[in-house]
């Protein structure tokens, strides 16, 4: 049976975050609330943890899993081509429901800084980016409660901060390669808005018509 801890949505209890951190450090999987839907996380630096997460998700192992970061600086430090456009997206939408796929020293990886006190506090206490994916089997409906998440995927611990908003939808996912941006999945934030924010921040020479 999955251990479940109720946690305050605005002021998460430190001892419950520490319990989640320990579970992750031991290679376990933790169900985590976000401002969109519930997710399931692991510490990808622990041997075998990422494989365990992929298996719990019932997902093709070749599909990358996004990372949960505590702040934009963690992401920019990993990126091989951080630019003004990415900085503008991070400043406007992080914390928030935007996942940015960019090239890092370890390959193409998606990152998100969630606008949720529990998820942010967990990322901070862990001190590293966590692998995070929605807490549902691939192709099945998103989990809007911890109970739905636990019924969908196998985990070692669940942090329950109550149900997600009725209108909660997954994050928008974009891929940025240099000065080019494309939409991989439109979610909470309209892609047109994200694209306009990105392009407007690029150097004038790149942002002007020939």
C-alpha positions in Angstrom: 0.0 0.0 0.0 1.3 3.4 -0.9 2.2 5.7 2.0 0.2 8.9 1.8 1.0 12.1 3.5 -1.4 15.0 3.5 0.5 18.2 2.9 -0.4 21.9 3.1 -0.8 23.3 -0.3 0.5 26.8 0.7 2.9 26.0 3.5 4.2 22.4 3.1 5.4 20.8 6.3 9.2 20.4 6.3 9.1 16.9 7.9 6.8 15.7 5.1 9.0 17.1 2.4 12.0 15.5 4.1 10.2 12.1 4.0 9.6 12.6 0.3 13.3 13.6 -0.2 14.5 10.5 1.6 12.2 8.3 -0.5 13.6 9.9 -3.7 17.2 9.5 -2.5 16.5 5.8 -1.9 15.4 5.4 -5.5 11.7 5.5 -4.8 8.8 7.1 -6.7 6.8 10.0 -5.2 3.4 11.3 -6.4 3.6 15.1 -6.4 0.9 17.8 -6.8 1.5 20.6 -9.3 -0.5 23.6 -10.4 -1.8 21.5 -13.4 -2.3 17.8 -12.6 -0.6 15.3 -10.3 2.8 14.1 -11.3 5.1 11.2 -10.3 8.8 11.9 -9.7 12.1 10.2 -9.2 15.7 11.4 -8.6 17.3 10.5 -12.0 20.8 10.5 -10.4 19.9 7.4 -8.4 20.8 4.2 -10.3 17.6 2.4 -11.5 15.2 5.2 -10.5 14.5 6.5 -14.0 13.9 3.0 -15.3 11.5 2.4 -12.4 9.6 5.6 -13.3 9.3 4.6 -17.0 8.0 1.2 -16.0 5.4 2.7 -13.6 4.2 5.0 -16.4 4.0 2.2 -18.9 5.9 4.3 -21.3 8.2 3.8 -24.2 11.6 4.0 -22.7 12.9 6.0 -25.7 10.6 8.9 -24.9 12.4 11.5 -22.6 11.0 12.5 -19.3 10.9 16.2 -18.3 12.7 17.6 -15.3 11.3 19.5 -12.4 13.5 22.4 -11.4 13.4 24.7 -8.4 14.5 27.8 -10.4 15.5 28.9 -13.9 19.2 29.2 -12.9 19.3 25.4 -12.6 18.1 25.1 -16.2 20.3 27.8 -17.7 23.4 26.2 -16.1 22.6 22.9 -18.0 21.7 24.4 -21.3 24.2 24.5 -24.2 22.6 27.5 -25.8 20.8 29.7 -23.3 19.8 32.9 -25.0 17.6 36.1 -24.6 14.5 34.3 -25.8 14.8 31.5 -23.3 15.6 34.0 -20.5 12.4 35.9 -21.5 10.3 32.7 -21.3 11.7 31.8 -17.9 11.2 35.3 -16.6 7.5 35.4 -17.7 6.3 31.9 -17.3 8.4 30.3 -14.5 7.1 29.3 -12.1 4.2 28.2 -14.2 2.8 25.6 -16.7 5.4 25.8 -19.4 7.8 23.0 -20.2 10.8 24.0 -22.3 12.7 21.3 -24.2 16.3 22.5 -24.9 19.7 21.0 -25.6 21.9 20.2 -22.7 25.2 18.5 -22.2 23.2 15.3 -21.6 21.0 15.7 -24.8 17.6 17.2 -25.4 15.7 17.6 -22.1 12.4 19.3 -21.1 12.4 21.4 -17.9 9.6 23.0 -15.9 9.5 25.2 -12.8 6.0 24.6 -11.4 3.9 27.3 -9.7 3.0 25.1 -6.8 4.5 25.4 -3.3 4.8 21.7 -2.6 6.5 20.8 -5.9 8.9 23.8 -5.6 9.8 23.1 -2.0 10.5 19.4 -2.9 12.8 20.4 -5.7 14.6 22.8 -3.5 15.1 20.4 -0.6 16.4 17.8 -3.0 18.9 20.2 -4.5 18.7 18.7 -8.0 16.3 18.6 -10.9 13.9 15.7 -10.6 12.4 13.6 -13.3 8.7 14.3 -13.4 5.9 13.0 -15.6 2.1 13.0 -15.2 0.8 10.4 -12.7 -1.2 8.3 -15.1 -0.5 5.4 -17.5 0.4 6.5 -21.0 -2.7 7.3 -23.0 -5.0 7.4 -19.9 -6.7 10.5 -18.3 -4.6 12.8 -16.2 -4.9 12.4 -12.4 -6.4 15.4 -10.6 -6.3 13.9 -7.2 -3.7 11.9 -5.3 -6.2 9.0 -5.1 -6.6 9.0 -8.9 -2.8 9.0 -9.2 -2.3 6.1 -6.8 -4.9 4.1 -8.7 -3.1 4.8 -12.0 0.6 4.3 -11.2 2.7 2.4 -8.7 4.6 4.7 -6.3 6.3 4.5 -2.9 4.9 7.7 -1.5 2.1 10.2 -2.3 2.0 13.8 -1.2 -1.7 14.8 -1.1 -2.5 18.6 -1.2 -6.1 18.1 -2.3 -7.7 18.0 -5.7 -6.3 20.0 -8.7 -8.5 22.8 -10.1 -11.5 21.6 -12.2 -10.0 23.4 -15.2 -6.5 22.1 -14.7 -4.8 21.1 -17.9 -1.2 20.0 -18.5 1.6 22.4 -19.2 2.4 23.7 -22.7 5.5 22.1 -24.1 7.8 23.9 -26.5 11.1 23.0 -28.1 13.8 25.7 -28.5 16.7 25.2 -30.9 18.8 28.3 -31.1 16.4 31.1 -32.3 13.7 28.6 -33.4 10.7 27.6 -31.3 8.1 25.0 -32.0 5.1 23.7 -30.1 5.2 20.1 -29.1 2.0 20.2 -27.0 -0.4 23.1 -26.4 -1.6 23.2 -22.9 -2.4 25.8 -20.3 -0.6 28.7 -22.1 -1.5 29.4 -25.8 1.5 28.7 -28.0 1.0 32.0 -30.0 1.6 33.9 -26.7 4.7 31.9 -25.9 6.1 32.3 -29.4 5.6 36.0 -29.3 7.3 36.4 -26.0 10.3 34.3 -27.2 10.7 36.1 -30.6 10.3 39.6 -29.1 13.3 39.0 -26.8 15.7 37.9 -29.6 18.3 40.4 -30.9 16.9 42.9 -33.3 18.8 41.6 -36.3 17.2 38.2 -35.8 13.8 39.6 -34.9 13.4 41.9 -37.9 12.1 41.2 -41.4 14.7 41.1 -44.2 
